[in-house]
Amino acid sequence: MIADLKRYSEYKESDAPWFGDVPGHWDVKRLGSVFGERSETNEKYEVTEVLSVLKDIGVIPYSEKGRIGNKKSEDIGRYKIVRPDDLVVNCMNVIIGSVGRSRYTGCLSPVYYVLKRRKSENIPRYLELVFQHKSFQRSLVRIGNGILAHRMRIPMEKLKAELFPLPPPDEQAAIVRFLGWANGRMERAIRAKRKVIALLNEQKQAIIHRAVTRGLDPSVTLKPSGIPWLGDIPQHWDVRPLKAVCKIQSGITLGKDYAGQTTHEYPYLRVANVQAGHANLAVVKTIHVTKAEARRCTLQAGDVLMTEGGDPDKLGRGCVWDAQITPCLHQNHVFAVRPNQLNLEPHFLSALMGTRYARAYFESTAKQTTNLASTNKTKIGQFAVLLPKVGEQQKILSALKEETAPVNIAISRLEREIELLREYRTRLVADVVTGKLDVRAAAAKLPETTDDLEALDDTESLIEGEEETEGADLDTVPEEAEA
C-alpha cells in the first residue's frame, strides 16, 4: 500500500523553503493564525502535576523523566498551565526536537511556549507532526537569538510569522490515520528485529561467559572458586581482587571552582560515552581544569572504562579505551581501571566484566534506589578477577573473536535494517505531512482502528544515551525567559 502512494495532481507555491510546494487545495497559514498562546499561570489553578518535554520524546510527567535535564523549581506558581492536546514548545531547544503534544493537564516552566488550536476542527496529532518535521525545526535557526544553533531562543513573535501547511480537517484525519497504520507495521518489524538481537546477544554472552570462566579446554581439571554465583574454575587459574592487579583511577568532578588558577580545555568522557563493549564518541564534551587536575584524570590506552551507576543491569558496564582522543579525561562517574598487563589483558578484563558472574557481583553489592544502582571504588576493587596466565588469556580472546564474529555480523545487519526502517519512517512522515504524497485513498481502505503514530524506539534514547536528551528540557527559568 505504501509503495502505491502517488503525488497530488496539482500543486502551488508556498513561499516556505522548508516544505516547498503544497497541494493546490491546501491552505498555507501563518503559524499564529493556527495557534494561540496559552498564557495562564498556575497561581490561579494550583495544578500539582508538573510536566516536562524531552527531545524526540515529547510531553511526559516530570516524575517519569528520571535524572535527565534540570531540576524543577520549588515555586511552580509561575509555571504555565497545559491542557490535553496543547502543543508544548521549548523555546530554546525546539530546533533539536524538544516539542510535543500534551496528553495531560498540568503545568511547566515559563521557558516553554504552550500553543492551543484556534479552531477545534484542526487535528492535534497532525499539527504535532508538522512541528516534529526535522526540516521545520532546522528552519527556525534563522529566526533564533543566540550563538549556539542548538541553544537558540526562538522569539514567539517570529515563530507566529512562520508559514504552516494546513490541509482540510478531513484530510488531516486521513494523514494521521494512515501514518498510524504505517508506523504500526514498522514498529512491529523493528520490535521483532530487536528480539532477535537480544537473543543473539544472549548467545554471545553465553559464549564469552563460558570462555572467560572455564577456559577453552573442556577436559580441564576444576576447583571450587569460592564464589557462590560462579562455581568451579580451572584448577591452574588464580583468583585475586581487582585492586591487586589494577590501578583504579577516579575522574573529574564537574563544577569545581578553579578561581585564580590557570585552566586549560580538555575533552572528557561521561557515562553516556561508555557503552557495553565500545565507547560512543558521537558527542564528547570539554571541560576547563588545571594541568595538575588533568594529569590525575587522564586516560591511557588500555584502560578499562567502568560506569559508577545507572540502570542495575548496566552497572559496571564498560569497554577498553583505545586512546581514540588524546589527551582525554574522564568524569568522576566513570572509573578508569588500569590493569598491570604483565598479569591481566585489558580486553580479558572487559570480557569478564560483561559476564553473568560480574553482573551478579555488582547487583549484589550495589547501592540500590528506585530503578537505579551505584557502586564505588572500594566495591570495584574487591571484585574477584579470574587470572589464567597472560598467554592463555590471549588465546581465549583470539578464540572468542573468531567464535563471536558470525554473531556480531548478524547483529550489525539487523541494526542496520532497523536504522533503514527508521530513516524510511522519518522520510514517509515528512513527505505525507507536507503533501508530497497523497494518502487519502489508502487511508480510506484501512480498518476503523489504527495505532496512534508515536516515535520509534524513543525510550531507548533515555536508557542508552544521555546525549540523546541531556539538556533537552529546561525546567528552571533562564533570565532571558523571565523577561
C-alpha positions in Angstrom: 0.0 0.0 0.0 2.8 2.4 0.8 4.6 1.7 -2.4 1.4 2.7 -4.4 1.3 6.2 -3.0 1.3 8.9 -5.6 1.8 12.7 -5.7 -1.2 15.0 -5.9 -2.4 16.1 -9.3 -2.0 19.8 -8.7 0.5 21.9 -6.6 1.0 25.5 -5.8 3.9 27.5 -4.4 4.0 28.1 -0.7 6.9 30.6 -0.3 8.2 28.4 2.6 11.6 26.8 1.7 11.3 24.1 4.3 8.3 22.4 2.8 8.1 23.9 -0.7 5.1 23.4 -3.0 1.8 22.1 -1.5 -1.3 20.5 -3.0 -3.5 23.1 -4.7 -6.4 22.8 -2.3 -4.3 23.1 0.9 -4.0 26.3 2.9 -0.7 27.8 3.8 -1.2 29.8 7.0 0.9 31.9 9.4 1.5 29.8 12.5 -0.1 32.5 14.6 -3.4 32.1 12.8 -3.4 28.3 13.5 -2.3 28.5 17.2 -2.9 30.9 20.0 -0.6 31.1 23.0 -1.9 29.8 26.3 -0.5 32.1 29.0 -2.5 31.1 32.1 -0.2 30.6 35.1 -0.5 28.1 37.9 -1.1 30.8 40.6 -4.8 30.6 39.8 -5.2 26.9 39.3 -2.7 25.3 41.7 -2.2 22.3 39.5 0.2 19.8 41.1 1.1 17.7 38.0 4.4 19.1 36.7 5.2 18.2 33.1 8.4 18.2 31.1 9.4 18.0 27.4 12.2 15.7 26.2 13.9 15.8 22.9 12.2 13.5 20.3 10.0 12.1 23.2 7.5 14.8 23.8 5.5 15.8 26.8 5.7 13.5 29.9 5.1 13.9 33.6 8.2 15.3 35.3 8.1 12.3 37.7 8.8 9.9 34.8 11.9 11.5 33.3 14.4 10.3 36.0 17.7 12.1 36.2 17.5 13.7 32.7 17.5 17.5 32.4 17.4 20.2 35.0 15.5 20.3 38.3 12.1 21.7 38.6 11.6 25.0 40.5 10.4 24.9 44.1 7.9 27.7 43.1 5.6 26.3 40.5 3.1 29.2 40.8 4.7 30.9 37.8 4.5 27.8 35.7 2.3 27.8 32.7 -0.9 25.7 32.6 -1.1 23.0 29.9 -4.3 21.2 28.7 -4.7 18.0 26.7 -3.9 18.5 23.0 -1.9 21.7 23.6 1.4 21.8 21.8 4.3 22.4 24.0 7.4 24.0 22.5 10.8 24.5 24.3 11.7 28.0 23.1 15.4 27.2 23.3 15.5 23.5 22.2 12.7 23.2 19.6 15.5 23.3 17.0 16.7 19.9 18.2 13.3 18.3 18.7 12.1 19.4 22.2 8.4 19.8 21.2 5.3 17.6 21.7 1.6 17.4 22.2 0.3 17.1 25.8 -2.0 14.3 26.8 -2.2 15.7 30.3 -3.5 18.6 32.3 -0.5 20.0 34.2 2.0 22.9 34.4 5.5 23.5 33.2 8.3 26.1 33.2 7.8 29.5 31.6 10.7 28.6 29.2 8.1 26.7 27.2 5.5 28.0 24.8 2.1 26.4 25.2 0.1 26.6 22.0 -3.6 25.9 21.7 -5.6 25.4 18.5 -7.6 28.4 17.3 -10.0 26.0 15.5 -11.1 22.8 17.1 -11.6 21.2 13.7 -7.8 21.0 13.2 -6.4 17.6 14.3 -4.0 17.9 17.2 -1.9 15.0 16.0 -1.4 16.4 12.5 -0.3 19.8 14.0 2.2 18.0 16.2 3.6 16.0 13.2 4.3 19.2 11.4 6.2 20.6 14.4 8.2 17.3 14.6 9.3 17.7 11.0 13.1 18.0 11.2 13.3 20.4 8.3 10.8 22.7 10.0 12.8 22.6 13.3 16.1 23.3 11.4 14.5 26.2 9.5 13.9 28.0 12.9 17.7 28.6 13.2 17.4 31.7 11.0 15.0 33.4 13.5 16.7 32.3 16.7 18.6 34.5 19.1 21.9 33.1 20.4 25.3 31.9 19.4 24.9 28.1 19.5 22.4 26.7 16.9 21.1 24.1 19.3 20.6 26.6 22.1 18.9 29.5 20.3 15.9 31.1 21.8 13.0 31.4 19.3 11.0 34.6 19.9 7.3 33.9 19.9 6.5 36.9 17.6 8.8 35.5 15.0 7.5 31.9 15.5 3.9 33.2 14.9 5.0 34.5 11.5 6.3 31.2 10.2 4.3 29.5 7.4 2.4 26.3 8.2 0.9 23.8 5.7 -2.8 23.1 6.5 -4.8 20.6 4.6 -8.6 20.4 5.2 -9.6 18.8 8.5 -10.8 15.5 6.9 -7.5 15.2 5.1 -5.6 15.9 8.3 -7.5 13.0 9.9 -6.7 10.7 6.9 -3.0 11.6 7.2 -2.9 10.8 10.9 -4.8 7.6 10.3 -2.6 6.4 7.5 0.6 7.2 9.4 -0.6 5.5 12.5 -1.2 2.3 10.4 2.2 2.6 8.6 4.0 3.2 11.9 2.3 0.2 13.5 3.7 -2.1 10.7 7.2 -0.6 11.0 7.2 -0.7 14.8 6.3 -4.4 14.8 9.1 -5.1 12.4 11.6 -3.2 14.5 10.5 -5.0 17.7 10.8 -8.4 16.0 14.4 -7.5 14.9 15.2 -6.2 18.4 14.0 -9.5 19.9 16.4 -11.4 17.5 19.2 -9.0 18.5 18.5 -9.7 22.2 18.7 -13.5 21.6 21.9 -13.1 19.6 23.4 -11.0 22.4 22.4 -13.7 24.9 24.1 -16.3 22.7 27.2 -14.1 22.5 27.3 -13.6 26.3 27.0 -17.3 26.9 30.0 -17.9 24.6 32.0 -15.3 26.4 31.0 -16.4 29.9 32.0 -20.0 29.3 35.4 -19.0 27.8 36.5 -16.4 30.5 35.3 -18.5 33.4 36.2 -22.1 32.3 38.8 -21.6 29.5 38.9 -23.4 26.2 39.7 -27.0 27.3 36.5 -28.8 28.2 38.5 -31.6 30.0 40.5 -29.3 32.3 40.6 -30.2 36.0 38.4 -27.8 38.0 38.5 -26.5 41.6 35.9 -24.6 43.7 36.2 -20.8 43.1 34.9 -19.9 46.5 32.4 -17.6 44.8 28.8 -18.7 45.3 27.4 -17.4 42.0 30.3 -18.7 39.9 31.1 -22.3 40.9 34.1 -24.2 39.7 37.0 -22.8 37.7 40.1 -24.3 36.1 42.5 -25.6 38.8 45.5 -23.7 37.5 43.8 -20.3 37.4 44.3 -17.8 40.1 41.7 -15.6 41.8 42.7 -12.1 43.0 40.8 -8.9 43.9 40.8 -6.4 41.1 42.7 -3.8 43.2 45.7 -6.3 43.4 46.2 -6.3 39.6 44.8 -2.9 38.6 45.0 0.7 39.4 41.5 2.2 39.8 41.5 5.9 38.8 38.7 8.3 39.8 37.7 11.1 37.5 37.0 14.8 37.3 34.2 16.3 39.5 32.2 18.7 37.4 31.5 22.2 38.7 34.8 22.6 40.7 35.9 26.2 41.3 39.4 27.0 39.9 39.3 30.7 40.7 42.7 32.3 40.4 44.2 29.3 38.8 45.2 28.8 35.1 43.0 26.3 33.4 43.1 24.5 30.0 40.3 22.9 28.0 40.3 19.1 27.7 37.8 16.6 26.2 36.3 14.3 28.8 34.2 11.2 28.8 30.7 11.0 30.5 28.6 8.0 31.4 26.8 8.4 28.1 30.1 7.8 26.3 30.7 4.4 27.9 28.7 1.7 26.4 28.9 -2.1 26.9 31.8 -3.1 24.7 32.5 0.2 23.0 33.0 3.9 23.5 30.3 6.1 22.0 32.2 9.3 20.9 29.4 10.9 18.8 29.2 13.7 21.4 32.3 14.4 23.5 32.1 17.4 25.8 35.0 19.5 27.1 35.9 21.0 30.5 38.4 23.6 31.7 40.7 22.3 34.5 44.2 22.9 35.8 47.1 20.8 34.3 47.6 19.1 37.7 43.9 18.0 37.8 44.1 16.9 34.2 47.1 14.7 34.9 45.3 13.0 37.7 42.3 12.1 35.4 43.9 11.5 32.0 43.1 8.2 30.3 45.7 5.9 28.9 45.4 3.3 26.1 44.4 0.0 27.6 42.3 1.5 30.5 39.1 -0.4 31.1 36.3 2.2 31.5 33.6 1.3 34.0 30.4 3.2 35.0 29.7 4.1 38.6 25.9 3.9 38.3 22.7 3.8 36.3 20.2 1.1 35.5 21.0 -2.0 37.6 21.6 -4.2 34.5 24.2 -1.7 33.2 26.1 -1.2 36.4 29.8 -1.6 35.9 29.4 -1.8 32.1 32.5 -0.8 30.2 34.9 -1.1 27.4 38.6 -0.8 26.7 39.9 2.7 25.9 41.9 2.7 22.7 43.1 6.4 23.0 40.8 7.5 20.2 41.1 11.0 21.6 44.4 12.2 23.1 44.6 13.7 25.7 41.2 12.8 27.2 39.9 13.0 30.7 37.0 11.1 32.4 34.2 12.3 34.7 34.0 11.0 38.3 31.0 8.8 37.4 33.4 6.8 35.1 36.3 4.8 36.6 39.4 4.1 34.6 40.6 0.6 35.6 44.3 0.2 34.5 45.4 -3.4 34.5 49.0 -4.5 35.1 49.4 -6.0 31.7 52.0 -8.5 32.9 49.2 -10.3 34.7 45.9 -9.1 33.0 45.0 -8.3 29.5 42.6 -5.3 29.3 40.3 -7.0 26.9 40.1 -10.1 29.1 39.0 -7.9 32.0 36.5 -6.2 29.8 35.1 -9.5 28.7 34.9 -10.7 32.3 33.1 -7.6 33.3 30.3 -8.4 30.8 29.6 -11.8 32.1 26.7 -13.0 34.3 29.3 -13.6 37.0 30.2 -9.9 37.1 26.6 -8.8 36.8 25.7 -10.9 39.8 28.6 -9.4 41.8 27.7 -5.7 41.1 24.0 -6.3 41.6 24.6 -7.9 44.9 27.0 -5.2 46.2 25.4 -2.1 44.7 23.6 0.6 46.5 20.1 0.4 45.2 17.5 3.1 44.7 14.3 3.2 42.7 15.3 1.9 39.2 18.9 3.0 39.8 22.0 1.4 41.3 25.5 2.6 42.0 28.9 1.1 43.0 32.1 2.7 44.3 35.9 2.4 44.1 36.0 0.0 47.1 33.4 -2.4 45.6 35.1 -2.4 42.3 38.5 -3.1 43.9 37.0 -6.1 45.7 35.7 -7.7 42.6 37.3 -11.2 42.2 39.2 -11.4 39.0 39.9 -14.8 37.4 43.5 -15.0 36.3 44.8 -17.5 33.8 48.3 -16.8 32.6 48.5 -14.0 30.1 49.3 -16.3 27.3 46.1 -18.3 28.0 44.1 -15.0 28.2 45.4 -14.1 24.7 44.4 -17.5 23.3 40.9 -17.1 24.9 40.5 -13.7 23.4 41.6 -14.9 20.0 39.1 -17.8 20.1 36.3 -15.5 21.2 37.0 -13.1 18.4 36.6 -16.0 15.9 33.6 -17.6 17.6 31.6 -14.4 18.1 32.3 -13.0 14.6 29.2 -14.5 12.9 27.0 -13.3 15.8 28.4 -9.8 15.6 27.8 -9.8 11.8 24.2 -10.8 12.3 23.7 -8.2 15.0 25.2 -5.5 12.8 23.0 -6.5 9.9 19.8 -6.3 12.0 20.8 -3.0 13.5 21.4 -1.6 10.0 17.9 -2.8 8.9 16.4 -1.1 11.9 18.2 2.1 11.1 16.9 2.0 7.5 13.4 1.4 8.7 13.6 4.4 11.0 15.0 6.5 8.2 12.2 5.4 5.9 9.6 6.2 8.5 11.0 9.7 9.0 11.0 10.3 5.3 7.5 8.9 4.9 6.1 11.1 7.7 7.9 14.2 6.3 6.5 13.6 2.7 3.0 12.9 3.9 2.5 15.8 6.3 3.8 18.3 3.7 1.7 17.0 0.8 4.4 15.3 -1.2 2.4 12.0 -1.2 -1.4 11.6 -1.3 -2.7 9.1 1.3 -6.4 9.8 1.1 -7.3 6.7 -0.9 -5.0 4.5 1.1 -6.4 5.8 4.4 -10.0 5.1 3.2 -9.2 1.4 2.8 -7.8 1.0 6.3 -9.7 -0.8 9.1 -11.6 1.5 11.5 -8.9 1.4 14.3 -5.2 2.0 13.8 -2.5 2.7 16.3 -1.6 6.3 17.0 1.7 7.3 15.5 4.4 7.5 18.1 8.2 7.9 17.8 10.0 4.6 17.2 12.3 3.3 19.9 12.5 6.7 21.7 12.5 5.0 25.1 15.9 3.6 24.2 17.4 7.0 23.9 16.5 7.5 27.6 18.1 4.3 28.5 21.2 4.0 26.4 22.5 7.5 25.8 22.3 10.6 27.9 23.5 12.6 24.9 20.1 12.0 23.3 18.3 14.0 25.9 20.8 15.8 28.1 20.0 19.5 28.2 16.9 18.9 26.1 14.5 20.4 28.6 14.9 23.4 30.9 12.7 23.2 34.0 14.4 26.2 35.5 13.9 29.6 34.1 16.8 31.4 32.4 16.9 35.1 32.9 16.0 35.8 29.3 12.9 33.7 29.6 11.7 35.6 32.7 11.6 38.9 30.9 
